[in-house]
Amino acid sequence: MLTCGFQPADLIIAAARPSVGKTAFALTLCVNALMLLPAQPVQIYSMEMSAEQLLLRLVRCSDASRKPGYVAAI
């Protein structure tokens, strides 16, 4: 990125047509940010999914990566 990545005051909005992976993209960004800086808080807001649904998606994504031959339908 030209700005050396995300900056502290950035507001990132992922907008696209339905079923193109916006939630998966956002969750991947959050996981990568947490792995890079575990002490920093990360927030995600969704107008379509509850906190429980987002957490379930996150757990499903991480479970799929540990099971060879398994493809998660997220």
C-alpha positions as CSV (number, residue, x, y, z in Angstrom):
1,M,0.0,0.0,0.0
2,L,1.2,3.5,-0.6
3,T,0.4,4.6,2.9
4,C,2.4,1.8,4.6
5,G,-0.7,-0.2,5.6
6,F,-3.6,0.8,7.8
7,Q,-3.1,3.9,10.0
8,P,-4.5,4.2,13.5
9,A,-7.3,6.5,12.6
10,D,-8.4,4.6,9.5
11,L,-12.0,3.5,9.0
12,I,-12.0,0.6,6.5
13,I,-15.3,-0.1,4.7
14,A,-15.6,-3.3,2.6
15,A,-18.4,-2.9,0.1
16,A,-19.3,-5.3,-2.7
17,R,-22.1,-7.4,-4.1
18,P,-23.6,-10.2,-2.0
19,S,-21.6,-13.4,-1.6
20,V,-18.2,-12.2,-2.7
21,G,-16.4,-12.7,0.6
22,K,-16.6,-9.4,2.4
23,T,-17.0,-11.0,5.8
24,A,-14.2,-13.6,5.2
25,F,-12.0,-10.7,4.1
26,A,-12.8,-8.6,7.2
27,L,-12.2,-11.6,9.5
28,T,-8.9,-12.4,7.9
29,L,-7.8,-8.8,8.4
30,C,-8.7,-9.0,12.0
31,V,-7.0,-12.3,12.6
32,N,-3.8,-11.0,10.8
33,A,-3.8,-7.8,12.9
34,L,-4.2,-9.8,16.1
35,M,-1.3,-12.1,15.1
36,L,0.9,-9.2,14.3
37,L,0.1,-7.1,17.4
38,P,-1.7,-9.3,20.0
39,A,-2.0,-6.6,22.6
40,Q,-3.8,-4.2,20.3
41,P,-7.6,-4.4,20.3
42,V,-9.4,-5.1,17.0
43,Q,-13.0,-4.3,16.2
44,I,-15.3,-5.4,13.5
45,Y,-18.9,-4.1,12.9
46,S,-21.4,-5.9,10.7
47,M,-24.8,-4.6,9.7
48,E,-25.8,-8.2,8.6
49,M,-24.4,-10.5,11.3
50,S,-24.6,-10.6,15.1
51,A,-21.5,-11.0,17.3
52,E,-22.3,-14.6,17.8
53,Q,-22.6,-15.3,14.1
54,L,-19.3,-13.5,13.4
55,L,-17.6,-15.6,16.1
56,L,-19.0,-18.8,14.7
57,R,-17.7,-17.8,11.2
58,L,-14.3,-17.2,12.8
59,V,-14.2,-20.5,14.5
60,R,-15.3,-22.3,11.4
61,C,-12.5,-20.7,9.4
62,S,-9.9,-21.7,11.9
63,D,-11.2,-25.3,12.2
64,A,-11.1,-25.7,8.4
65,S,-7.5,-24.9,8.3
66,R,-6.6,-27.7,10.8
67,K,-8.5,-30.5,9.0
68,P,-6.9,-31.6,5.7
69,G,-9.4,-32.2,2.9
70,Y,-12.1,-30.2,4.6
71,V,-13.5,-27.2,2.9
72,A,-15.6,-24.8,5.0
73,A,-18.7,-23.4,3.5
74,I,-18.6,-19.9,5.1
